[in-house]
């Protein structure tokens, strides 16, 4: 699972470095995944 999150963030980061923001669907997916990870880390 961690490898998948790293790949997702690497892909997003690469686009941002090129001046391209992710489309709404991709941005929503990244945000949702990060929220779930934060909840797991906080024990929710």
VOGU-3710 file (C-alpha; in Angstrom, 3 decimals, decimal comma):
1> xxxxxxxxxx> 0,000/0,000/0,000  2,811/2,417/0,855  4,436/1,838/-2,533  1,156/2,708/-4,248  0,864/5,970/-2,302  4,472/6,878/-3,108  3,842/6,257/-6,819  0,666/8,341/-6,697  2,533/11,226/-5,032  5,517/10,895/-7,405
11> xxxxxxxxxx> 3,221/11,123/-10,424  1,453/14,149/-8,981  4,747/15,803/-8,052  6,201/15,258/-11,518  3,224/16,984/-13,102  3,402/19,903/-10,692  7,119/20,372/-11,430  6,162/20,709/-15,095  3,580/23,354/-14,206  0,599/21,029/-14,640
21> xxxxxxxxxx> -1,963/20,739/-11,905  -3,825/17,427/-11,679  -7,320/17,269/-13,098  -10,176/17,382/-10,606  -10,666/13,614/-10,547  -7,004/12,878/-9,865  -6,736/15,644/-7,256  -9,812/14,286/-5,469  -8,343/10,761/-5,489  -5,013/11,934/-4,030
31> xxxxxxxxxx> -6,742/13,995/-1,339  -9,035/11,129/-0,388  -6,141/8,672/-0,093  -4,145/11,102/2,061  -7,157/11,712/4,325  -7,571/7,975/4,873  -3,898/7,578/5,669  -4,063/10,455/8,162  -7,119/8,914/9,819  -5,329/5,553/10,116
41> xxxx> -2,279/7,199/11,647  -4,459/9,009/14,185  -6,282/5,793/15,039  -9,696/6,907/13,854
//
